[in-house]
Amino acid sequence: MDKRERDYFLINSLILIILVFSLSFLYLNRTNTLHASGRWESSKINVSKGLMGSIAYLTTRVPLVKNQLNLAAWHGYQEIILKKNHSYKKEMIFDFLMPLDRANFVFFFSKKDNLKLGLRLSRRKEIPSAFIVSSSTGEFIEKMELSPILNDQLHSRGKFQLNLNNGKFSFMINDIRFTLPTQLEKYVGTAIVGFRGSVHEAFIDNLLIDPNSDNEFFEDFSHYQYLYPMVLILFFIGFALLYFLRSLKYKITTIHIFITLLSAIYLGIDYNITSKSYPLQNSVDYINYPTHMESLDSIYQRVYNNNAKFLEENKKRILFLGSSQTWGAGVAKDEDIYSNQFCRLLNEKCSQKYGCLNAAVSGWNAELLLHDFNNKWKELKPDIIVIDLSNNDSDLKIFETSLNELVKQTHQMNIKTFFILEANSFEVDYQYISPKHDIMRKIAGHENLEVIDLHQFLLSQYDSGFLWWDEVHMTSYAHSLAAKLLIEKIADQI
């Protein structure tokens, strides 16, 4: 081999190393998902009524941008639990980042029966850091706030450490040590590792369980465990190509440099910019995850079947009209939907028996609900109608016109009608739905209708449990609160 060939192989080998590392990092970053990891389970996937973004959180790379777990990705309030074979025995450490002063997240570390014991870390004054015990529906059974000193020291970035010694828990956050209150020790059960976020970004990274032991486990939310095998394979393939194309030395070197530069530039752009971009919903790969959605035909058939059943049972029929919140997106079980819970409570309270017909459709607005009423539900002649709307109506004029027409028809049919002001999480801007709530109040005032302000009611309950799965969709616990509110406001009027 002469000097020219040696220089050719030396220069191109160095360039090749840069190229294969760039391509390997690019591929691993683009395929880094929670589904590919296989280590985590999402609570949103297990609900009875599907939630927007729940599958995308597992199958897209957005939640793991820059190899950190973002609990606010895909509409926020994500809850993920580490699979059982990775639970801690003595110690656990992780890094966290809460960029905004409104950010908060919960770390779950123990589960007993249907109760989860966790620690909430918060930079938001209205939601102080606290130990919490939550039920399977999301209700807080216990809540004990941490020392104000810790809250004052809780900044955007920190390190968390848990230690378990002789059954006693101790914790350390940014060098501040504290223990589990004695009153909460009765809730300690099986060790778990889980996180739940809010609508504001909170990042988790470098999770280390039981270091220097047989149970050691490390999670950096990257795919880089495959980096070196991939680099070696690509390098040998590339070197073989260089060998067979050595007769084209100068052309190959020029092309090689150009491709390497492009790859490195694209890697930088992808890692820092495009990786944060959300794909279109219809391009998300659902793999084999169930969507838990209900087709329009299935909704229509269910309502017709239940209507016939209730008529046979001589029950008064209450028709619920709305969108995904009323349909029940996010409930653990179908019986948790607030219309179903309301009906159970109403039948316990009244001698007259009632049957609730839930005709809500995910994504529907006032105009589409009016169309459904004219073409489907008018012929059922329900005794009572409850309308829960706001979020999906972007055109205020159409919203007001459609609601007015719907109320006009229910009055002509002598159907008692109620309005529910659709609720949103207290962590999002109320200005989006406020004008629509004003329209509903105005129509209700003209037509002498009862208005149930679910939004303001849930605001008053904002720290009594986990109320939200995203900005709009409620947990089973929030549905139970909504049902009790309806009993309070409606029962005596029907």
C-alpha positions in Angstrom: 0.0 0.0 0.0 1.6 3.3 -1.1 1.4 6.6 0.8 -1.5 7.9 -1.3 -3.6 4.9 -0.4 -2.6 5.1 3.3 -3.7 8.8 3.4 -6.9 7.9 1.6 -7.9 5.2 4.2 -6.7 7.3 7.1 -8.6 10.5 6.2 -11.7 8.6 5.1 -11.7 6.4 8.3 -11.7 9.5 10.4 -14.5 11.0 8.4 -16.3 7.7 8.5 -16.2 7.6 12.3 -17.9 11.0 12.4 -20.4 9.9 9.9 -21.4 6.7 11.6 -21.7 8.4 15.0 -23.9 11.1 13.4 -26.1 8.5 11.7 -26.3 6.3 14.8 -27.2 9.2 17.1 -29.8 10.4 14.5 -31.5 7.0 14.2 -31.5 6.4 17.9 -32.9 9.8 18.7 -35.6 9.4 16.1 -36.7 6.0 17.4 -36.5 6.8 21.1 -39.9 6.2 22.5 -41.4 4.9 25.7 -42.9 2.0 23.8 -39.5 1.1 22.4 -38.1 1.2 25.9 -40.7 -1.3 27.2 -40.0 -0.3 30.8 -43.0 2.0 31.5 -46.7 1.7 31.6 -49.1 4.6 31.0 -52.2 5.0 33.2 -53.9 6.9 30.4 -53.8 3.8 28.2 -55.9 1.9 30.7 -58.9 4.2 30.9 -62.3 2.9 29.7 -63.0 6.0 27.5 -60.0 7.0 25.3 -58.0 10.2 25.8 -56.4 12.4 23.1 -52.6 11.9 22.9 -52.5 8.9 25.3 -51.1 6.5 22.7 -48.9 9.1 21.0 -47.2 9.7 24.4 -45.9 6.1 24.2 -45.2 5.8 20.5 -43.7 9.1 19.5 -40.4 10.7 20.5 -41.7 14.0 21.7 -42.0 13.0 25.4 -38.3 12.0 25.3 -36.8 15.0 23.6 -33.1 15.5 24.5 -33.4 12.2 26.4 -35.5 13.5 29.3 -39.0 12.4 30.3 -41.4 15.3 29.7 -44.6 14.7 31.8 -46.4 17.6 30.1 -46.1 16.3 26.5 -49.2 15.4 24.5 -51.7 17.5 26.5 -50.0 17.0 29.9 -51.1 15.2 33.1 -49.2 12.1 32.0 -48.9 9.3 34.6 -46.4 6.6 34.0 -45.4 3.7 36.3 -42.1 1.7 36.0 -42.8 -2.0 35.4 -42.7 -4.2 38.5 -39.4 -5.9 37.8 -37.5 -2.6 38.3 -38.8 -1.5 41.7 -36.4 -0.3 44.4 -35.4 -2.1 47.6 -33.3 0.5 49.4 -32.5 3.6 47.4 -33.6 5.6 44.4 -32.2 8.9 42.9 -33.4 11.0 40.0 -32.9 14.5 38.6 -35.8 16.8 37.9 -36.3 20.1 36.1 -39.3 22.4 36.4 -38.6 25.4 34.2 -41.7 27.5 35.1 -42.8 28.7 38.5 -46.2 27.0 37.9 -44.7 23.6 37.3 -45.4 20.6 39.6 -45.3 16.8 39.5 -45.9 13.8 41.7 -43.5 11.0 42.4 -45.3 7.8 43.5 -43.2 5.4 45.7 -45.6 3.0 47.3 -48.9 1.3 46.6 -51.3 -0.5 49.0 -54.5 -2.0 47.8 -56.0 0.7 45.5 -54.1 3.6 47.2 -50.9 5.2 45.9 -48.6 7.0 48.2 -46.6 9.9 46.6 -44.8 13.1 47.1 -45.8 16.2 45.1 -43.0 18.7 44.3 -44.4 22.0 43.2 -43.2 25.5 42.4 -46.8 26.8 42.3 -48.0 28.5 45.5 -51.6 27.3 45.1 -50.4 23.7 44.9 -47.9 23.3 47.7 -45.4 20.5 47.9 -47.0 17.7 49.9 -47.2 14.0 50.7 -50.4 12.7 49.1 -52.4 9.4 49.3 -54.7 9.0 46.2 -57.4 6.5 45.5 -57.8 4.6 42.3 -60.3 7.3 41.1 -57.9 10.2 41.9 -59.3 11.4 45.2 -56.8 12.5 47.8 -57.5 10.4 50.9 -54.7 12.2 52.8 -52.6 15.3 52.0 -49.8 16.6 54.3 -47.9 19.7 53.1 -44.2 19.8 53.4 -42.3 22.4 55.3 -42.4 26.0 53.9 -38.6 25.9 54.0 -38.5 23.2 51.4 -41.0 25.0 49.2 -38.8 28.1 49.4 -35.7 26.1 48.4 -37.4 24.2 45.5 -36.0 25.8 42.4 -36.3 24.8 38.7 -33.6 22.1 38.8 -32.8 19.6 41.5 -31.9 16.1 42.6 -34.2 13.8 44.6 -33.1 10.9 46.7 -35.2 8.2 48.5 -33.8 5.9 51.1 -35.6 2.9 52.7 -34.0 1.5 55.9 -35.7 -1.0 58.2 -39.0 0.0 56.8 -38.5 3.7 57.3 -38.5 6.2 54.5 -36.3 9.3 54.3 -36.0 11.7 51.5 -33.6 14.4 50.3 -34.2 17.2 47.9 -31.3 19.6 47.1 -29.5 18.6 50.4 -32.7 19.1 52.5 -33.5 15.9 54.3 -36.9 14.9 55.7 -38.9 11.7 56.6 -42.2 10.2 55.9 -44.8 11.4 58.5 -45.7 8.7 61.0 -49.4 9.2 60.2 -48.8 8.0 56.6 -46.8 4.9 57.4 -50.1 2.9 57.4 -50.3 3.5 53.6 -46.9 2.0 52.9 -47.2 -1.2 50.8 -45.5 -2.5 47.6 -42.6 -0.4 46.3 -43.4 1.4 43.0 -41.8 4.0 40.9 -44.1 6.4 39.1 -44.6 10.0 38.0 -47.6 12.2 37.3 -47.3 15.6 35.7 -49.5 18.6 35.0 -50.0 20.9 32.0 -46.7 22.7 32.7 -43.5 21.1 31.7 -41.7 18.9 34.3 -38.7 16.7 33.3 -37.3 13.6 34.9 -33.8 12.2 34.1 -31.1 9.9 35.3 -33.2 7.6 37.4 -31.0 5.3 39.5 -32.3 2.4 41.6 -30.3 0.6 44.3 -26.8 1.5 43.0 -24.0 -0.9 43.7 -26.3 -3.9 44.2 -27.7 -6.8 42.3 -30.9 -4.8 41.9 -29.2 -1.8 40.2 -31.2 -0.2 37.5 -30.5 3.0 35.5 -32.8 4.9 33.2 -31.6 7.9 31.3 -34.5 7.9 28.8 -32.2 7.4 25.9 -31.7 4.6 23.3 -27.9 4.9 23.6 -27.4 1.4 24.9 -27.4 0.4 21.2 -25.0 3.1 20.1 -21.7 1.2 20.0 -22.9 -2.0 18.3 -24.6 0.2 15.7 -21.4 2.3 15.2 -19.3 -0.8 14.8 -21.6 -2.4 12.2 -21.9 0.8 10.2 -18.2 1.4 10.4 -17.3 -2.0 9.0 -19.9 -1.6 6.2 -18.6 1.9 5.4 -14.9 0.7 5.5 -15.7 -2.1 3.1 -17.3 0.4 0.7 -14.2 2.6 1.0 -12.0 -0.4 0.1 -14.0 -1.5 -2.9 -14.2 2.1 -4.2 -10.6 3.0 -3.5 -9.9 3.5 -7.2 -12.1 6.7 -7.0 -10.1 8.2 -4.2 -10.6 11.9 -4.6 -14.2 11.7 -5.7 -15.1 9.4 -2.8 -13.4 11.6 -0.3 -15.2 14.7 -1.5 -18.6 13.0 -1.5 -17.8 11.5 1.9 -16.9 14.9 3.4 -20.1 16.4 2.0 -22.4 13.6 3.3 -20.7 13.7 6.7 -21.2 17.5 7.0 -24.9 17.2 6.0 -25.4 14.4 8.5 -23.8 16.3 11.3 -25.8 19.5 10.5 -29.1 17.5 10.3 -28.3 15.8 13.6 -27.9 19.1 15.3 -31.1 20.5 13.8 -33.1 17.4 14.6 -31.8 17.1 18.2 -32.4 20.8 19.1 -35.3 21.8 16.9 -37.4 19.3 14.9 -37.4 16.7 17.7 -39.8 19.0 19.6 -42.3 19.1 16.8 -45.5 17.2 17.3 -46.5 14.9 14.4 -50.0 15.1 12.9 -52.4 13.0 14.9 -53.3 10.9 11.9 -49.6 10.0 11.3 -49.2 8.6 14.8 -48.5 4.9 14.9 -51.0 3.3 17.3 -49.2 -0.1 17.1 -51.5 -2.5 18.9 -52.7 -0.2 21.6 -56.5 0.0 22.0 -58.0 3.5 21.4 -61.0 2.9 23.6 -63.0 5.2 21.3 -66.7 4.7 20.3 -67.9 5.0 16.8 -70.8 7.3 15.9 -73.0 4.4 14.9 -72.2 2.6 18.2 -73.3 5.7 20.1 -76.5 6.0 18.2 -77.3 2.3 18.7 -76.5 2.5 22.4 -78.8 5.4 23.0 -81.7 3.8 21.0 -81.3 0.5 22.9 -81.2 2.2 26.3 -84.2 4.4 25.4 -86.3 1.3 24.5 -85.2 -0.3 27.7 -86.1 2.7 29.9 -89.5 3.0 28.2 -90.3 -0.6 29.1 -89.2 0.0 32.7 -91.5 3.1 32.9 -88.5 5.4 33.7 -88.3 9.1 32.9 -85.6 9.7 30.4 -82.8 12.3 30.8 -80.9 13.0 27.6 -77.3 14.3 28.0 -75.9 16.2 25.1 -72.3 17.3 24.9 -68.8 16.4 23.6 -66.0 14.3 24.9 -66.2 15.5 28.5 -69.8 14.4 28.7 -69.1 11.2 26.7 -66.7 10.3 29.5 -63.2 10.5 28.1 -60.8 9.5 30.9 -63.0 7.5 33.2 -61.6 4.3 34.6 -65.0 2.5 34.1 -68.1 3.4 32.1 -70.2 3.5 35.3 -67.9 6.4 36.5 -69.2 8.8 33.8 -71.0 11.6 35.6 -74.3 11.0 33.8 -74.3 7.4 35.0 -73.3 8.4 38.6 -75.9 11.1 38.6 -78.6 8.6 37.6 -77.6 6.2 40.3 -77.7 8.9 42.9 -81.0 10.3 41.6 -82.7 6.9 41.7 -81.5 6.4 45.3 -83.0 9.8 46.2 -86.4 9.7 44.3 -89.4 7.4 44.2 -89.8 8.1 40.5 -87.1 6.1 38.6 -85.0 7.7 35.9 -82.8 6.4 33.0 -80.0 8.6 31.6 -79.2 8.6 27.9 -75.7 9.8 27.1 -75.8 11.0 23.5 -72.5 13.0 23.7 -70.1 12.6 20.9 -66.3 13.3 21.2 -65.4 16.4 19.2 -69.0 17.6 18.7 -70.1 21.2 18.9 -73.5 23.0 19.3 -74.2 22.9 15.6 -73.6 19.2 15.3 -75.6 18.5 18.5 -78.5 20.5 17.0 -78.2 18.3 13.8 -78.3 15.2 15.9 -81.2 16.4 17.9 -83.3 17.1 14.8 -82.4 13.9 13.1 -82.0 11.4 15.9 -83.1 12.4 19.4 -86.2 14.5 18.8 -88.2 11.4 18.0 -87.3 9.9 21.4 -89.2 12.7 23.2 -87.0 12.7 26.3 -88.4 14.1 29.5 -85.4 16.2 30.4 -82.3 17.4 28.5 -78.9 18.4 30.0 -76.5 20.2 27.7 -72.8 20.4 28.5 -70.8 22.5 26.0 -68.1 25.1 25.3 -64.7 23.7 24.3 -65.3 22.6 20.7 -67.2 25.8 19.6 -64.8 28.2 17.9 -67.4 30.3 16.1 -69.3 32.2 18.8 -72.1 33.2 16.4 -72.8 29.7 15.3 -72.6 28.5 18.9 -75.2 31.0 20.1 -77.5 30.5 17.1 -77.4 26.7 17.4 -78.0 26.7 21.2 -80.9 29.2 20.8 -82.5 26.9 18.2 -82.0 23.8 20.3 -83.6 25.4 23.4 -86.4 26.8 21.2 -87.2 23.2 20.1 -87.0 21.7 23.6 -89.5 24.4 24.8 -91.9 23.6 22.0 -91.7 20.0 23.1 -92.2 21.0 26.7 -88.8 19.3 27.7 -87.2 20.7 30.8 -83.7 21.8 29.9 -80.5 22.5 31.9 -77.2 24.0 30.9 -73.8 22.8 32.2 -70.9 25.2 31.8 -68.2 22.8 30.6 -65.2 22.8 32.9 -61.5 23.2 32.1 -58.4 22.6 34.3 -57.6 25.6 36.5 -54.1 25.4 35.1 -55.1 26.6 31.6 -56.4 30.0 30.4 -60.1 30.5 31.2 -60.4 33.2 28.5 -60.9 30.5 25.8 -64.2 29.2 27.2 -65.3 32.3 29.1 -67.1 34.0 26.1 -69.1 30.8 25.5 -70.1 30.5 29.1 -71.3 34.1 28.9 -73.5 33.1 25.9 -74.9 30.1 27.7 -75.8 32.3 30.7 -77.4 34.9 28.4 -79.6 32.2 26.7 -80.5 30.7 30.0 -81.5 34.0 31.4 -83.8 34.7 28.4 -85.3 31.2 28.5 -85.4 30.8 32.3 -83.1 27.8 32.4 -81.1 26.5 35.3 -77.3 26.9 34.7 -74.9 24.5 36.5 -71.4 26.1 36.6 -69.2 23.0 36.6 -66.2 25.0 35.8 -66.3 27.2 38.9 -67.3 24.3 41.1 -64.2 22.2 40.0 -62.0 25.3 40.5 -63.1 25.2 44.2 -62.1 21.5 44.4 -58.8 21.9 42.5 -56.6 20.3 45.2 -58.9 17.7 46.6 -57.6 15.1 44.2 -56.4 14.4 40.6 -59.2 16.0 38.6 -57.7 16.1 35.1 -56.2 13.9 32.5 -55.6 16.9 30.2 -57.0 20.5 29.9 -60.5 19.3 29.3 -61.0 15.6 30.3 -61.8 14.6 33.8 -60.7 11.7 36.0 -63.3 9.4 37.6 -63.0 11.4 40.8 -63.9 14.7 39.0 -66.8 12.9 37.4 -68.1 11.9 40.8 -67.9 15.5 41.9 -69.8 16.6 38.9 -72.5 14.0 39.6 -72.9 15.2 43.2 -73.2 18.8 41.9 -75.9 17.9 39.5 -77.8 16.1 42.3 -77.6 19.3 44.4 -78.7 21.6 41.5 -81.2 19.5 39.6 -82.8 16.8 41.7 -85.3 19.0 43.4 -86.4 20.5 40.1 -87.3 17.3 38.3 
